[in-house]
């Protein structure tokens, strides 16, 4: 257990092989096996060493600039408390002014590609990326920092709280879509979910360090779920609708060509089209429908068309299989809900001989 002024942590080596007394974290240790807590502070560090200590222990997704000669004469003050989990980190912190950069070479070298989504509590954060507009976040603003993209940052003396997510968690939430940080931050602050996420982060900033282990785990998991929802909503708003319209048309064609396959699935369709399931869901939502509903309606429409054909001589069981239904009873129920009668009744009323004279 860390017991000096600058560090405190609450885990044992069987939970996480790394600990702050070993120095800077290295990715070979991997994430902890459970939710753990960590405090870092420049308190107790010699003033001349405080900035370098913080650069070494706290900054993993950008390279902080060296301090100027005049700045180096002043002690650097910073502190942080975080909950670290297998799925990411939730951290509240305060810091003197910092600037730094993230380069393509650094990204290739360290492989860190995390996304931070957070709230400025006081002060300001500024970030500019190549071929992207600069964006600033002041107190009360949500922000996004994407470590997978080069950028230049400058933070005033500030306080903040953020959730940092590894790439697999981000990809599971939004697929491969990655808007620019400037666009993403603006959309984040406009999101209908933003007030709820702000409130969650403020609560953690205020009460997080006093929570016990079960409560910390609960709050982290709730924050993670809310962040995923915010990311999904904002990326959906930013995604070009013309691209999703193309996916909608292509998906309909694929479905119509494979209706007889009872194993036709949404992951299969997404794979065939080379897009994520989330993109596919949104493409159908843009058209005012849902993907599963379209598949069901297409199968029932094919069944109705066959029942009206002069060339149809199959049994109802065979008809169900031809339209992708394995369960005959499920087919009958779905057909009755859609057309108000059983397949046999529909054949008698709408079949090729229905209007012929007896």
Residue pairs with C-beta under 8 A, 6 or more apart in sequence:
1 8
1 9
1 10
2 8
2 9
2 19
2 20
2 21
4 44
5 41
5 43
5 44
6 40
6 41
6 42
6 43
6 44
6 45
6 53
7 20
7 21
7 38
7 39
7 40
7 41
8 38
8 39
9 19
9 20
9 36
9 37
9 38
9 39
10 36
10 37
10 38
10 213
11 19
11 32
11 34
11 36
13 19
14 33
15 32
15 33
15 34
15 36
16 29
16 31
16 32
16 33
16 36
17 29
18 25
18 26
18 29
20 38
20 40
20 57
23 56
24 56
24 57
25 60
27 110
27 111
27 112
31 84
31 85
31 86
31 87
31 166
32 84
32 85
32 86
33 86
34 85
34 86
34 217
35 83
35 84
35 85
35 213
35 216
35 217
35 220
36 83
36 84
36 85
37 81
37 82
37 83
37 84
37 213
37 216
38 80
38 81
38 82
38 84
39 79
39 80
39 81
39 209
40 54
40 57
40 58
40 78
40 79
40 80
41 78
41 79
41 80
42 50
42 53
42 54
42 75
42 76
42 77
42 78
42 79
43 79
45 53
47 74
47 75
47 76
48 72
50 75
50 76
50 77
50 78
51 67
51 72
51 76
54 64
54 76
54 78
54 95
55 64
58 78
58 80
58 93
59 100
60 110
60 112
61 102
61 112
61 114
61 116
61 145
61 147
61 164
62 100
62 101
62 102
62 106
62 147
62 151
62 153
63 100
63 101
63 102
63 103
63 106
64 98
64 99
64 100
65 98
65 99
65 100
65 101
67 76
76 96
77 94
77 95
77 96
78 93
78 94
78 95
78 96
79 93
79 94
79 95
80 91
80 92
80 93
80 94
81 91
81 92
81 93
81 208
81 209
82 89
82 90
82 91
82 92
82 93
83 89
83 90
83 91
83 208
83 216
83 217
83 219
83 220
85 217
85 220
85 224
87 165
87 166
87 169
87 220
87 224
88 114
88 163
88 164
88 165
88 166
88 169
88 224
89 163
89 164
90 161
90 162
90 163
90 164
90 204
90 208
90 219
90 220
90 223
91 161
91 162
91 163
91 164
92 159
92 160
92 161
92 204
92 205
92 208
92 209
93 159
93 160
93 161
94 158
94 159
94 160
95 155
95 157
95 158
95 159
96 157
97 154
97 155
97 156
97 157
97 158
98 153
98 154
98 155
99 152
99 153
99 154
99 155
100 152
100 153
101 150
101 151
101 152
101 153
102 147
102 149
102 150
102 151
102 152
102 153
103 150
104 150
107 113
107 147
107 148
107 149
107 150
112 147
113 147
113 148
113 166
113 167
114 147
114 148
114 164
114 165
114 166
114 167
115 144
115 145
115 146
115 147
115 148
115 164
115 165
115 167
115 170
116 143
116 144
116 145
116 147
116 162
116 163
116 164
116 165
117 142
117 143
117 144
117 162
117 163
117 165
117 188
117 197
117 227
117 230
117 231
118 142
118 143
118 145
118 160
118 161
118 162
118 163
118 201
119 140
119 141
119 142
119 143
119 160
119 161
119 162
119 197
119 198
119 201
119 202
119 205
120 137
120 138
120 139
120 140
120 141
120 143
120 158
120 159
120 160
121 139
121 158
121 159
121 160
121 161
121 202
121 205
122 139
122 158
122 159
123 138
123 139
123 155
123 156
123 157
123 158
123 159
123 160
124 136
124 137
124 138
124 139
124 155
124 156
124 158
125 136
125 137
125 143
125 153
125 154
125 155
125 156
125 158
125 160
126 134
126 135
126 136
126 137
126 153
126 154
126 155
127 134
127 135
127 136
127 143
127 145
127 151
127 152
127 153
127 154
127 181
127 182
128 134
128 135
128 151
128 152
129 149
129 150
129 151
129 152
129 180
129 181
129 182
130 150
132 180
132 181
132 182
133 180
133 182
133 183
134 182
135 181
135 182
135 185
135 186
137 143
137 185
140 198
141 185
141 189
142 185
142 188
142 189
142 194
142 197
142 198
143 160
143 162
143 185
143 188
144 181
144 184
144 185
144 188
145 151
145 153
145 162
145 181
146 178
146 181
146 184
148 167
148 178
149 178
149 181
151 181
159 205
161 201
161 202
161 204
161 205
162 201
163 201
163 223
163 224
163 227
165 224
165 227
169 224
169 228
170 231
172 228
173 227
173 228
173 231
173 232
174 231
174 232
174 235
174 278
175 235
175 275
175 276
175 277
175 278
175 279
176 276
177 235
177 238
177 239
177 276
177 279
179 187
179 234
179 235
179 238
183 238
184 234
184 235
184 238
187 234
187 235
187 237
187 238
188 194
188 230
188 234
191 197
191 230
191 233
191 234
191 237
192 233
193 226
193 229
193 230
193 233
194 230
196 226
197 226
197 227
197 230
200 219
200 222
200 223
200 226
201 223
203 219
204 219
204 223
208 216
208 219
211 219
232 278
236 278
236 282
239 279
239 282
241 286
244 279
244 282
244 283
244 286
245 283
245 286
245 287
247 273
247 275
247 279
247 280
247 283
248 283
248 284
248 286
248 287
250 273
251 269
251 273
251 280
251 283
251 284
251 291
252 294
254 269
254 272
254 273
255 264
255 269
255 294
255 295
255 298
256 298
258 264
259 295
259 298
259 299
259 302
259 323
259 324
260 321
260 322
260 323
260 324
261 324
262 321
262 324
262 325
262 326
264 295
264 324
266 277
266 280
266 291
266 292
267 277
269 280
269 291
270 276
270 277
270 279
270 280
273 280
280 291
281 290
281 291
284 290
284 291
284 294
296 334
297 338
299 323
299 324
299 325
300 323
300 334
300 335
300 338
300 339
302 322
302 323
303 319
303 320
303 322
303 323
303 331
303 335
303 343
304 335
304 339
304 346
304 350
306 312
306 314
306 319
306 322
306 323
307 319
307 343
307 346
307 347
307 350
307 351
308 350
308 351
308 352
309 352
310 352
312 319
314 322
316 328
316 331
316 332
316 343
316 344
317 328
319 331
319 343
320 326
320 327
320 328
320 331
323 331
325 331
325 334
331 343
332 342
332 343
335 342
335 343
335 346
336 342
339 346
341 349
348 354
